[in-house]
Amino acid sequence: MRDDPPATEIMEIVASSTSLPDRAGALLEGLERWVPYDAAWLALTDPRSNVYAPIGSSGLDRSVTTYLDRPAVAREIELTGLNRAGPPSSLADLPVPVEQLPTWTECLTPAGFREGLGVALFEPCGRHVGFLGLLYSSGEQPAPELRDRLGELAPLIARALSPTRWLLSTARIVQGAVAGAVLLRDGTICALPGLDDHALLVAESPTVEIARRSLVAGQVYRSFLWPTDSGSEGTGHVRMTALAATELPAFVLGALLVTPGGDCLGLTSRELQVLGQLVEGRSNQQIARRLAVAPRTVATHVEHLLNKLDAPTRTVAAVRAEREGCYVPSAPLSTHPPGRTRPSSLSFSPF
């Protein structure tokens, strides 16, 4: 399909760095030339549910787009089988009479539409991305060549709209990242295509919880260090980077990336942990209680790290550490429920 103009144009959209809404608009504009329609609706699917998030439309009144942004519409898509991989379907292909579909009887038919083509959007790898619906005012069934054309272009459209691909392009700004995951708002995570898995990128990992809380709080970017068991070499560190999904549907929080060999600025493992407590605004007494050490020991660590960072005050040290991501934050207590076994290949406890 490389010599096919529509396919070539879509691949250019796939490779572009434009926002998701802009890509959706470009796709609908091109589709009107390649597969003529009277109106169209594009939506992404939450990979953990049947909810659809509209990302673009053409030729539809606001009242129609508002109606389509309802959980009931997602249930109808599931009922008619339009959430499964297959060729585009018209009304006559559906296993349910149109009279039993409220989306048509209450919304689309009164809006002047008599026929349509719907297709689930799946990437070539099999990942379900979303749904595309083309609507027609004529009651005639769409011509076979239109169905075939839409069926050929649907996987490419899915690639252009994939939230994970958008996050992957954003993740490229983090040089040296070797592993990554997508964080979803419902608490689950999924793989980030093109990067490896990692023991710190699992639901029970404290790094995932730290990143999630940061993104939910509205942070667009956060970077910090986390200790790893380096065997005979002792404790090493990796850099964790959380990136918010600012232009994606609300069910996608963002991405969490792992970069090996985090720069510790000459600080010891314990000093990085104490510095993390300073970043979180704790006093020496509070740090001592958290780390189960004497306040005098904490004061010694603070003195050492101030000297190493050439920082006149603990506030300056904390600001620099947070700006450069050179600290180990506290592990959220909720990520360590009693009795849970931690992965043997990697210690989740800072020290």
N, C-alpha and C positions, 0 to 999 in steps of 0.2 A: 504493500500500500504506500510505499515511499514516494511513488510517482503520482499518487492520487492527490490533487490539490486540497480537498477537504482534510484528508489525513495529515498532509504536510502542515496545514494551517493550525490544526489542533496540536500537533507536536511542538510547534513554535510556542503555543500557549503553555504547554506542559513545561517547556524549558524556561519560560519567562519568570521573572521575579516579582511580578505584579501581585496585588492583593487578591484574595479569594473572590470578593465581589466583582472586581474588575475582570478576573478570568471568567467568572460565570457570565458576565455581560458580553464578553467577547465570544464565548461559545454560543450563546443564544443568537447573537447577531450573525454569526457564520451559519448556524443551523437554518436560519430563515432562508438563506440562499441555497443550501445543499439539500435540505429536507423541508420544503415550504410548509408553513403552518399559519394559523390565524392567532394562536396564543400558545404560550409555553410556560412551564413551571419546573424549576430545578430545586431539589432539596437533598441535603445530606442526611445520612442515617447515623444515629448513635450506635456504635458497634455492639453495645451491651443491652440494647432495647430496641423496640420498634418505633421509637419516636423519630420524626423527621424534622430537620431544621431548614426552612426555606432559605436559599441563598441567591435566588434570581428568578425573575419572571419577565414576560413580555406580552403585551396585549391584554392584560388582565386589570380590571378595576380593583381598587383598594378593598372593596367589600369581598371580592372573590379571594384575594390573597389572604385576607384576614380569616376567612372561612377555612382555607386550606391549611392554615397554621393551627391545626387542632389535633389532639391525640386520636379522635375518631377517624380522621382521614388515614392515619397510619394503620388503624385496625382494618379499614376497608382495603387498603393496599395488601395487607396480609391475607385477608379473606379471599381476595381475588387471585392470589398467587403472584402478584406483581412485585413481590419482594424477593422472588427467587430468580436465579439465572435462567435466561431463555430469550427467545426472539421477541421483538416488540409485539404487543397485543392490542387489538382494537376492541371496541365494546362487544362485537359479535363473538370474540374469542373467549370472553370471560365466563367462568363457570357459574356466575350469579347474574340473574336478570338485572338490567339497569334500573328497573322499578324498585329493586330492593337495596339500591345504593343511595343513601341520603346525600352524598356529595354531589351526585348527578341530579337527583330529583329536587333537592332544596337549593342547590347553588349553580352548578354548571349549566343545566338545561334552562333555568330561568335567565341565565346570563347570555343565552343565545347559542350555546354549543350543542351540537348533535352527535359528534363523533370524536374519536381521539385515538392516539397511540401512546401506550405507556411501556416503559422498559426499566427494569432494575439495572443499576450501574454497578458492575463488578470489574475490578482491575484484573489484568491477565493472571495475576497470582491467585485469584479467587477471593480477594477481600471485597466485601460488600461496602460500597461507598455511598450510594444514594439512589435517587429516583428521578426520572425525566418523564414528563407528560406533555404531549403535543395535542392541541385542541383545534377542532374545525367546526365552523358554523354549518357546513354542508353535512347532510346525513349520509353521504356516500362513503363507503369504506375506503380507507387510504389505499392507493395503488401498491401492488406488490413491490415495485422497484423502490418506493419510498420506505417500505418496511425493511427491505434488504439493506438499503443505504444506512438507515438508522441503526440496524443491527451491527453493521460493520464499524460504525463510528462510536457506538456505545462504550466499548472498552477504553478507547482513547479519551473519550469525555471523562470517564471515571478517573483515569490517570491525571487529567488536568485538574480535577476537583479534589483529589485525595488530600485530606487534612494531614496525614502522616508525611506525605511528600512535601507539603508546604513546611512542616516542622523540620524535615530533614534539610531543606535548603537553608532554613534559618540556622540550623545546628552547625552548618559549615563555618559559621563565624567563630566557632570554638575550635581553634587549631589543636590538633592532636587527639581529639576525642575518639575513643575506640569502641565505646558502648553507649547505648541510649535507649530510652523508653518514653512512651507517651503517657502522661498522667491524665486520667479522666476524672471529671468532677464527682462521679459516683463512688470514688475510692478505688477503682480498679486501674490497672495499667495494661498496656499492650506494646508489642514490639515496635521499634522504630526501624523501618526498612533501611538496609544498607549499613547498619551498625550491629555489633555483636551484643549478645546478652551478657549480664554481669551479676554476680552474687549480691551486689548492693542494689540491684534494680528489681526487687521483688516486693510484694505487697507489705510484708512484715519488716522490711528494712527501715531503720530509723532515718536514713538519708532520704528515702522516699517521703516519709512523714514530714521531715523538716522542709523539703522542697514544696510539698503540697500546702502546708500551712503558710509558707511565704507567698505562693501564688494566689491562694484564696484571700490573703490579706491585701492583695493588689500590687505586690512587687512584680516588676517586669523582668528583673534579672537578679539572680543571687548566686554567688560563688563561694565555696568554702572547702576546707580540707577534711578528709576522713581517714583514720588509720586503717592499715591493712597488716595482716600477718605476713611478714616477709621471710619466714622460716629462720634459718641460721643468721640472717642479716638483721633480725630484730623487727621493729615496727617501722613500716614505711607509710607513705600517704598517697592518696589519689585526690584529684580535684573533682568536686561535684559542682556542676553548673545547671541551674534551673532557669529555663526561658519560658516566659508567658506566651500563650497563644492569643495574641491581641486581636487577630483578624479572623478567628475561627469561631464556629458555633460555641455556645456557652458550655456544652458538655465536655469540651476539650480544655483542660487547664493549661497544658504546656508540655514541655519536654525536660527530661533530666538526663544529663550526659556525664560520662566518666572519662577523665583524662589521667593517664598514669604519670607518676613522677612529679607530684605537686611541689612547687618551690616553698620551702619552709623558712627561708630567710635566716638560716642558721639557728633557728629555735629548736629546742628539744621537744619531744612528744608532750611532756608535762607542761612546758611553757606554752605550747600551742593550745592546750586545753585550758590553762589559766587565762590565756589571752581571749579565748572564746567566751569565758565568763565575764571578762571586762567588756567585751562587745555587747553582751546582754545586760550590762549595767549593774552588776553585782559588786558589793563591797567585799573586802578581804574576809570579813567574818562570814558572810554568806557563802563565799567560795569555799572557805574552810569546811563549812558544814556539808556542802554538796560533795566535796572531794574526800571528806573524812580524813582531813589532815589538820595540823595545828595552824592557827593564824600566822604564826611566825614563819612557817614554811611557805605559806602563800606570799607573804611579804618578800621573802627571799626570791621567789620565782618572779614576782612583779619587778623587783629591782633588776634582776638579770635580763628580763625581756625588754625593759625600757632601755637598758644600756645597748643591747644588741640592735634595737630598732632606732637608736639615737633619737628617742622620743622624750621630751622634757616632762610630760605628764601621762598618766594612764589614759586620760581622755584622748590625747593625740595618738597614743598607741592604738587605742580601740578604733578610732576613725581610720587610721592607716590600714589596720588589719582588715576592717570591713571593706574598704575601698579595693584592696588588693586580694581579698578572699584568702588571706593567710591566717586562718584560725580554725579551730575545731569546735563547732557549736555543741551545746548540750544535747544528749540523746533524749527525745521525748519519752517520758516514762510509759506512755500508753503503748509503745512499740515493743515493750519487753514484758508481756504477761507471764505470770508464774507458770513454770512447767513447759514453756515453749522451747523447742530445740532450735538452736541457731545453726546455720550452715557451718560445717566443720572446716571448709576451705577459707573462711574469712571471719574474723572476729568483729562483731558489731559493737562491742564495748570499746569506748575510746581508749581506756587504759586499765 
